Amino acid sequence: MTTENTKTHRGRPKKLEEGIVVKDTKQEIKPGQTIHGSKVPWTRQDVEKAFPICAFVPDETIPVTYNGVMYQLIAGVECLVPTIIRDIYQDYRRAKVGFGKNIMTSMGKVQVDPGAGTLE
């Protein structure tokens, strides 16, 4: 058998011996991984692969972003999105409602639902 030291353009050995080919030991590049000082960006496919898909109907039209990947949610329209998007939306809604209650309480005022009408 003859030995070849042929190298590819990246310097990896192409063949060690005639008939034996060395496999490329390329590692899988994952989103968020740092390579040479910069992070690998997330894609929509990465998010949908990382989290199960769920269906829900948002109460508000709002863009929701996870690691730079945006999903547009439309009020009253069923959305099929990864669970992380639904969770971020629900956390936002809980915080928004809770913030309003805390402001009114700290000001010493009673919160009145908008549908209750005016007080005289």
N, C-alpha and C positions, 0 to 999 in steps of 0.2 A: 504494500500500500504506500502511496505517496502522500506526503503531508503538504498541504497548501496553507500559506499564511495570508491568504487574500483577505483584505479588510473592506468593510463597507464604508460608505462616506461618513459614517458616524464613528468609525474606529472599532466597531465590533467585529469579531472574527466571523467570516462567512462560512468557512469549512475548516475543520481541524484535520480530518483525514478524508480521503476520497470515499464518498458514499455516506459520510456522517455530516449532518447539517446541525449546527447549533441553533436552538430556538432562541428567539429574541426574548429577553427577560424583562420586558417592559411592564412596569407596574400600572395598575389601573389608576387613572387620575380622577379624584373625587372632588365634587364641588366644595368650596371653602378651604381646600388644601392649599398650603403656601408652597409655591415653586419659584425659586430664584427671587425671593422677596416680594412676589405678588400673588394674590389669591386667585384661585380658579373660580370664575363666576358661576352662579347657579343659573340653570335654565328651567323653563316650564316643565320639560320632561324630567329633570332631576327632582323637582318638587313633587310631581305626580308619581314618581317611582318611590320616593321616600315616605310618602303618607298615603293612607287609603283615601279613596274618593267617597264623598258623601253628598247627599242632596239636602238642601234647606232653602227656605224662603226668607230673605232679609227684609227688615222693616224700613230700611233706609238705603238710598242709592249712594254708594261710596266706593272708592278704590281701596283695596286692601293689598298690601305688599309684604312678601316674606323673602328676605335675603335678595332684594332687588327684582323679584319676579312679581308683577302686578296682576291682580284679578279685579275686574270691574263687577261689582255687585249692584244689581238693580232692584229697587224696592218692589215687592209683590211678585217677582219673577223667580221661579225655582232655579237654583244654581247647582250645577255639579262641580264641586271644587274639592281640593284636598282638605282633610280635616283640620290642618293647621290654619287654613284661611278662615274656616268657620269659627275656630277657637279664637283667633285674633279679633274677628268681627264681634263675637259675643263678649269678649273682655272689654272691647271698646264701648259697647252698648252699656254694660254694667257700670263701667267707670263714668260714663256720661250721665247716667241716671243718678248714681251715687254722688257725683260732684254737685249736681243741682240741689240735692237734698242737704248736703253739708253746707253749702253757701246759705241757703235759706235758714237753716238751724242756727248757724253762727251769727246771723244778722238778727236773730230773735223773731223772725217772721214765720208764719205758718204757710206751708206750701199748699196752693190751691191748684187742682188739676185744671188745664185749659178748658175742658168741656163743662166745667161747673158753672160758668157764667160770671157775672160781676157781682161784687158785694157792695151794698150801699149802707 
